Structures are given as structure tokens and as C-alpha cells.
Amino acid sequence: MTSPLQPHQMLRIGQPVHVNHHASWLPATVTCVATRHVGVTYHHGVPAQLADTVLPWAVRPADGAQLRPARRIATGDRVIFGSTVRTVAAPPYNGRGGWLVLQFTDSAQPALIHPGAVLRLIDDTPQVTVDGRSLTTH
């Protein structure tokens, strides 16, 4: 009997990923994969790159997801929270203590989000392929 692969075991060197860093997601590229950590290089738009080693649970493949600052979340956006996807009912508003409040269409409890957070959303942008292979714009 085989056990299912953990998400970090499906990663490969050179793969674009998102890394959860202090409740905010950052774009990165995988540089190594080990049992207890994943090596990444962050994309900051500057020539000097920042490398880091992170815990496997903090890394998710970037395919099918996009990053957006919490303040720019809009009605209808589908936000990824772990293995759950929730649809935004209205743009965030300022709540108590400076936190942003996000209401969802499922009428469940709203989420409190740090105003500087970057969230993962479902990316509905169609993938461009040539001969069945995905084109990347990185």
C-alpha cells in the first residue's frame, strides 16, 4: 500500500511557487526539495535575489493561483484558504483594530485579514499552450 504524496514532494527544482511568509504569500522559485525543508529564491524585481529555506507546509505551486494584496480583493474573487476556496461577497472594509473584514457568499463567518497581507486567488486566466506545452511569462 502506497501513501499519498505530500504537496512538497510534488515540487521540482525551478518550479514557480507561492510561499506563506508571516500570513502573506510571496512569489518564489524552488531551488531544492528535502524531507524537512524546501529551498526557494524570492522574486522581488531587483537584480539581487533573496534565497531562503522554508518548511514544506508553507509552499504551494503557483499554477492556477495568483497573488493579490488584500486591499485589492473584489466582489466575485475566489480566495484560497488552505484546501478551501471561498467566493468574496463584497470588497473588504476596515474593521476593529485596523484589520480588514472579508465577507463571503457562503454566509459563513467573515475572515479578518491583516491590511498588508497578500492572498492567493484562483487564477481564471486561460493557459497559453503551444503543442500542448504551457508557455510561461516568467
C-alpha positions as CSV (number, residue, x, y, z in Angstrom):
1,M,0.0,0.0,0.0
2,T,1.5,3.4,-1.0
3,S,0.9,6.6,0.9
4,P,-0.2,9.7,-1.0
5,L,2.5,12.3,-1.8
6,Q,2.6,15.4,0.4
7,P,2.4,18.7,-1.5
8,H,6.1,19.5,-1.1
9,Q,7.0,16.1,-2.5
10,M,5.4,17.1,-5.8
11,L,7.6,20.2,-6.2
12,R,10.5,20.2,-8.6
13,I,13.6,22.5,-8.9
14,G,12.9,25.6,-11.0
15,Q,9.1,25.4,-10.3
16,P,7.3,28.7,-9.6
17,V,5.6,28.6,-6.2
18,H,4.0,30.8,-3.6
19,V,5.5,30.9,-0.1
20,N,3.4,31.8,3.0
21,H,5.6,34.3,4.9
22,H,4.0,35.9,8.0
23,A,0.4,35.4,6.7
24,S,1.3,36.9,3.3
25,W,2.1,35.0,0.1
26,L,5.3,35.7,-1.8
27,P,6.2,34.6,-5.3
28,A,9.3,32.4,-5.5
29,T,11.1,29.6,-7.4
30,V,12.1,26.2,-5.9
31,T,15.9,25.7,-5.6
32,C,15.9,22.4,-3.6
33,V,13.5,19.9,-2.1
34,A,14.3,17.9,1.0
35,T,12.3,15.9,3.6
36,R,12.0,18.7,6.1
37,H,12.5,21.9,4.1
38,V,12.2,23.5,0.7
39,G,14.8,25.9,-0.7
40,V,13.4,28.9,-2.5
41,T,14.5,32.1,-4.2
42,Y,12.1,35.0,-3.9
43,H,11.2,37.3,-6.8
44,H,11.5,40.9,-5.8
45,G,12.0,42.6,-9.1
46,V,15.6,43.6,-8.2
47,P,18.8,42.1,-9.5
48,A,19.9,40.7,-6.1
49,Q,17.8,37.6,-5.3
50,L,16.9,36.6,-1.8
51,A,17.2,32.8,-1.0
52,D,15.6,31.1,1.9
53,T,14.8,27.7,3.3
54,V,11.2,27.2,4.4
55,L,9.0,24.5,5.9
56,P,7.2,22.3,3.3
57,W,3.7,23.3,4.6
58,A,4.4,27.0,3.7
59,V,4.9,26.3,-0.1
60,R,2.2,25.9,-2.7
61,P,2.6,25.5,-6.5
62,A,1.9,28.8,-8.3
63,D,0.0,27.1,-11.1
64,G,-3.7,28.0,-11.1
65,A,-3.3,30.7,-8.5
66,Q,-2.5,34.4,-8.5
67,L,-1.4,36.8,-5.7
68,R,-3.2,40.0,-4.8
69,P,-3.0,42.4,-1.9
70,A,-5.9,42.1,0.5
71,R,-7.0,45.7,-0.1
72,R,-7.5,45.0,-3.8
73,I,-9.8,42.0,-3.3
74,A,-13.1,42.5,-5.3
75,T,-16.6,41.0,-5.3
76,G,-16.6,37.6,-7.0
77,D,-12.9,36.9,-6.4
78,R,-12.3,33.3,-5.2
79,V,-9.8,33.2,-2.3
80,I,-7.8,30.1,-1.5
81,F,-7.7,29.4,2.3
82,G,-5.7,26.1,2.7
83,S,-7.8,23.5,0.9
84,T,-11.0,25.7,0.9
85,V,-12.0,28.2,-1.8
86,R,-14.4,30.9,-0.8
87,T,-16.1,33.5,-3.0
88,V,-15.9,37.1,-1.9
89,A,-19.4,38.8,-1.5
90,A,-18.1,42.4,-1.2
91,P,-14.8,44.3,-1.1
92,P,-13.0,44.3,2.2
93,Y,-13.8,47.0,4.7
94,N,-11.9,48.3,7.8
95,G,-12.9,46.5,11.0
96,R,-11.8,46.8,14.5
97,G,-8.1,47.3,15.3
98,G,-7.2,48.1,11.7
99,W,-7.9,44.6,10.3
100,L,-9.8,44.2,7.0
101,V,-13.1,42.2,7.1
102,L,-13.9,40.0,4.1
103,Q,-17.5,38.7,3.7
104,F,-18.2,35.6,1.6
105,T,-21.1,34.3,-0.4
106,D,-21.4,31.2,1.7
107,S,-22.7,33.3,4.7
108,A,-20.2,31.7,7.0
109,Q,-18.1,33.7,9.4
110,P,-16.2,36.5,7.7
111,A,-12.4,36.5,7.7
112,L,-10.2,39.1,9.4
113,I,-7.2,39.9,7.2
114,H,-4.1,42.0,8.0
115,P,-4.3,45.1,5.7
116,G,-0.8,44.4,4.3
117,A,-1.5,40.7,3.6
118,V,-1.2,39.2,0.1
119,L,-3.8,36.5,-0.6
120,R,-3.9,33.6,-3.1
121,L,-6.8,33.6,-5.5
122,I,-8.0,31.2,-8.1
123,D,-6.5,32.3,-11.4
124,D,-9.1,32.0,-14.2
125,T,-6.7,33.3,-16.9
126,P,-6.6,30.7,-19.7
127,Q,-3.3,28.9,-20.0
128,V,-1.5,29.6,-23.3
129,T,0.0,26.4,-24.8
130,V,2.0,25.5,-27.9
131,D,1.8,21.9,-29.0
132,G,0.3,21.0,-25.6
133,R,3.2,22.6,-23.6
134,S,2.4,25.6,-21.3
135,L,4.1,28.9,-22.1
136,T,5.4,30.8,-19.1
137,T,5.9,34.5,-18.8
138,H,8.5,34.4,-16.0
